[in-house]
Amino acid sequence: MRNPRLATRYAKSILDLAIEQNSLEATLTDMRNMSHVCTISPEFEMMLQSPVIKGDKKLDVIFAVLASQELSVITKGFITLLVNKGREQNLPEIAKAFITQYNLLKHIRTVKLTTAAPVSDAVKNSITAKVATFMPNDSMNLETTVDESLIGGFVLEVEDQLFDGSVKKYLNDVRSTIIDQSYVAKLY
């Protein structure tokens, strides 16, 4: 069950504690790893949500899965607290909220570039340079994906703004224009 308010509160709390303990970067790494594990393993997320599995077993599984990474003391204590309070199902959402809070704190904006085919580093650098002129005080995290249904062009997302320069959108616009020309038929 999604609970963005709860996730934001917990994320803000652990962020504040990590800053206070000078462990912000280590905690960020832990949260990124947790988010990555939840993304690539739906079974792990299902285990977190399962009411059948007891909290101590869930805690053992979480620490076993993350054993390859050296978890910070803050992260270990935080995960233990969540499991003891019965809120472990919110851990993936809290990890994502923490990353968002960190990005806000450090003025890092995520820019998503979707293209019809893979693009070269030169094109990525060109787009990054253009977008950076509109965000002079912020740094940028460019995420690229390929979506062949775009046919050509690109879609650029900067937070809540969407710039669609794809061939697919152009063709849909032309199609809509042709369909909306129905007033011509009404003249006869």
Secondary structure by P-SEA (a helix, b strand, c coil): cccaaaaaaaaaaaaaaaaaacaaaaaaaaaaaaaaaaaacaaaaaaaacccccaaaaaaaaaaaaccccccaaaaaaaaaaaaaccccaaaaaaaaaaaaaaaaabbbbbbbbccccccaaaaaaaaaaaaaacccbbbbbbbbbbccccccbbbbcccbbbbccaaaaaaaaaaaaaacccccccc
